[in-house]
Amino acid sequence: MKLNFKRFGEGEPLIVLHGLLGMLDNWQSPGKMLADKYDVIIVDLRNHGHSPHSDEHNYHSMVDDVLQLMDDLGLEAAHVLGHSMGGKVAMALAQGFPHRLGKLIVADIGPKYYPVHHQKIFDGLRAVALDRLEKRTDAEAYMMPHIAEPGVRQFLMKSLYHRDRYSFAWRFNLEGLESNIEQVGEATEEMDFEGETLFLRGGRSDYILDEDWPDIKVLFPQAFLVTIEDAGHWLHAEKPIEFVAAVEDFLAKA
């Protein structure tokens, strides 16, 4: 599968992978900040953004997609940064193909199994009457009974686009993602990655708990943990300066 991507900057290659229901556009701002020092490649994973849709959505297939992109770009290896679902893709890539990675950065996700917790979000997305919207922001009223957080509604509305003169559509493959949602929560394979790894978590997020750290260190023995205070799960959007600084500090270490 040929993934959609954008590339900017010069230096060592850094591939950036977004989370569930996101797209590369969510990473343009931090990506451009990182492009001062790195060759940044921000990617739409399958079933998201402008990348192709598929009935298959699991970590094995997403890793294969990223490897194909690296091959197409002539990259023997690259640093990889992934957030949430993209973080699990990055971990699976590192565990299965360690020779293709430089350093690994995982943003607010661990390798463990996460129970499905997105049903209200999918209910909210399905409630949107796409053929009745006059403008993108009209979708918010449909989502409000299901999705309480304004920031989450705003995030999701970024994936709405004009399919034709009369209706909107979602950039992501709603049906394909919902039918495969159990696989998004799966644990990554239990293989060690000996390379240098940075785990970043939001101080207000519960995706990486203190009690998770011993198990993470078993699989990623050279891992470091940095907490970005007063940030939630979308730490790169809430605290972009602190996020980028932590990534740059880690990548710059010899």
C-alpha positions in Angstrom: 0.0 0.0 0.0 1.4 3.4 -1.0 1.0 5.8 1.9 0.4 9.5 1.5 3.1 11.6 3.1 4.7 15.0 3.3 8.4 15.7 3.6 10.3 18.7 4.7 13.7 19.7 6.3 17.2 18.3 6.0 19.3 15.9 8.2 18.7 12.4 9.5 15.3 11.0 8.5 12.5 11.1 11.1 9.2 9.4 10.3 6.1 10.6 12.2 3.1 8.4 12.6 -0.3 9.8 13.9 -2.9 8.1 16.1 -6.3 6.7 15.5 -8.7 8.9 13.5 -5.9 11.4 13.0 -3.9 12.3 9.9 -0.6 13.8 8.9 -2.1 17.3 9.0 -2.3 17.0 12.8 1.6 16.9 12.8 2.4 19.7 10.4 3.2 22.2 13.2 5.5 20.0 15.3 6.9 18.5 12.2 8.0 21.8 10.8 9.6 22.7 14.1 11.6 19.4 14.0 12.5 20.1 10.3 15.0 22.7 11.5 17.3 19.7 12.3 15.8 16.6 10.6 14.4 15.3 7.3 10.8 14.9 8.6 8.4 12.6 6.9 4.8 12.8 8.2 2.6 10.0 7.1 -1.1 9.2 6.7 -1.4 5.6 7.9 -3.8 3.3 6.0 -7.5 4.1 6.4 -6.6 7.7 7.4 -6.1 11.0 5.6 -5.3 10.6 1.9 -3.9 7.1 2.2 -5.8 4.2 0.6 -8.7 2.5 2.5 -8.6 -1.2 3.3 -10.8 -3.8 5.1 -7.6 -4.9 6.8 -6.3 -2.8 9.7 -3.8 -4.3 12.1 -0.2 -3.7 13.2 1.3 -6.2 10.9 -0.2 -4.6 7.8 0.6 -1.0 9.1 4.3 -2.0 9.7 4.5 -3.4 6.2 3.1 -0.2 4.8 5.7 1.9 6.6 8.5 -0.5 5.4 7.3 -0.1 1.8 7.3 3.7 2.2 10.9 3.5 3.5 11.9 1.3 0.6 10.3 3.7 -1.9 12.1 6.6 -0.4 15.4 4.7 -0.3 15.7 4.8 3.5 17.8 2.0 4.9 16.9 3.2 8.4 15.2 6.2 10.1 14.3 7.5 13.5 10.6 6.8 14.1 8.1 8.8 16.2 4.6 7.5 16.8 1.7 8.8 18.8 -1.0 6.5 20.3 -1.9 4.0 17.6 1.1 5.3 15.6 3.2 4.6 18.6 2.2 1.0 18.6 3.0 0.8 14.9 6.4 2.3 15.7 7.0 -0.2 18.5 6.0 -3.1 16.3 8.3 -1.9 13.6 11.2 -1.6 16.1 10.6 -5.1 17.5 10.2 -6.8 14.2 12.8 -4.9 12.1 15.3 -3.3 14.5 17.8 -2.8 11.8 15.5 -0.3 10.0 15.4 2.0 13.1 17.7 4.6 14.4 16.0 5.9 17.6 12.4 5.2 18.7 10.1 7.8 20.2 6.7 6.7 21.5 4.2 9.3 22.5 1.6 8.5 25.2 1.0 4.8 24.6 2.5 1.6 25.9 3.0 -1.9 24.4 0.3 -3.4 26.6 -3.2 -4.4 25.6 -5.8 -1.5 25.9 -9.5 -2.4 26.1 -11.7 -0.9 23.5 -12.8 2.6 24.8 -13.8 4.4 21.6 -17.4 3.4 21.3 -18.8 6.8 22.2 -16.5 8.4 19.6 -17.8 6.0 16.9 -21.4 6.7 18.0 -20.8 10.4 17.7 -19.2 10.0 14.2 -22.1 7.9 13.0 -24.6 10.4 14.4 -23.3 13.1 12.0 -25.8 13.6 9.1 -23.1 14.1 6.4 -25.6 15.0 3.7 -27.2 17.7 5.8 -24.1 19.7 6.8 -23.7 23.2 5.2 -20.3 23.7 6.8 -17.9 21.5 8.7 -18.7 23.0 12.1 -22.3 22.0 11.8 -21.1 18.4 12.7 -20.4 19.4 16.3 -24.1 19.5 17.3 -24.6 16.0 16.1 -21.6 14.7 18.1 -22.2 16.6 21.4 -24.6 14.0 22.9 -22.0 11.3 22.5 -18.6 13.1 22.8 -18.4 15.5 25.8 -14.9 16.9 25.2 -14.9 20.0 22.9 -11.2 19.3 22.0 -12.0 15.8 20.8 -14.9 17.1 18.6 -12.7 19.8 17.1 -10.0 17.2 16.4 -12.5 14.9 14.6 -14.0 17.6 12.5 -10.6 18.3 10.9 -11.2 15.0 9.0 -14.4 16.3 7.3 -14.2 17.3 3.6 -16.5 18.2 0.8 -17.1 14.9 -1.1 -19.2 16.8 -3.7 -21.3 20.0 -3.9 -24.0 18.4 -1.7 -22.4 16.4 1.1 -19.4 15.9 3.3 -17.4 12.8 4.0 -14.8 11.6 6.5 -11.2 11.3 5.4 -10.8 8.2 7.5 -12.4 4.8 6.7 -15.1 4.8 9.5 -16.5 1.4 8.7 -13.1 -0.3 8.3 -11.7 1.2 11.6 -14.8 0.4 13.6 -14.8 -3.2 12.4 -11.1 -3.6 13.4 -11.1 -1.6 16.6 -10.3 -4.6 18.8 -7.0 -5.0 16.9 -6.1 -1.3 17.6 -5.9 -2.1 21.3 -3.8 -5.3 20.9 -0.4 -5.5 22.6 2.7 -5.4 20.5 4.7 -8.6 20.0 6.8 -9.5 23.0 10.2 -9.1 21.4 12.9 -6.9 22.8 14.1 -3.8 21.1 17.6 -3.0 22.2 17.8 0.5 20.6 17.5 3.8 22.3 13.9 4.6 23.1 12.0 7.6 24.5 8.5 7.3 25.9 6.7 10.6 26.3 3.5 10.8 28.4 1.1 13.6 29.3 0.9 14.4 33.0 -2.9 14.3 32.8 -3.1 11.2 30.7 -3.5 7.6 32.0 -2.2 5.8 29.0 1.2 5.1 30.6 1.0 4.5 34.3 3.9 4.3 36.8 3.1 0.6 37.3 3.5 0.0 33.5 7.1 1.1 33.5 8.8 -2.1 34.8 7.1 -4.1 32.0 8.0 -1.5 29.4 11.7 -1.7 30.5 11.7 -5.5 29.9 10.8 -5.0 26.2 12.7 -1.7 25.8 15.7 -2.0 28.1 17.2 1.3 26.8 14.0 3.3 27.3 13.7 6.6 29.0 10.5 8.2 30.3 9.7 11.9 30.1 6.4 13.3 31.5 5.1 16.6 30.0 3.2 18.2 32.8 -0.3 19.7 32.3 -0.7 17.8 29.0 -3.2 15.1 28.2 -3.2 12.4 25.5 -2.7 14.9 22.7 0.5 16.2 24.3 2.1 17.3 21.0 -0.8 19.6 20.3 -1.3 20.8 23.9 2.4 21.4 24.7 4.2 21.6 21.3 7.2 23.5 22.5 7.9 21.1 25.4 7.2 18.1 23.2 9.5 19.1 20.4 12.2 20.1 22.9 12.1 16.6 24.5 12.3 14.9 21.1 15.2 17.0 20.0 17.1 16.5 23.2 16.7 12.8 22.9 17.7 12.6 19.3 20.7 14.8 19.8 22.2 12.6 22.5 25.2 10.6 21.2 
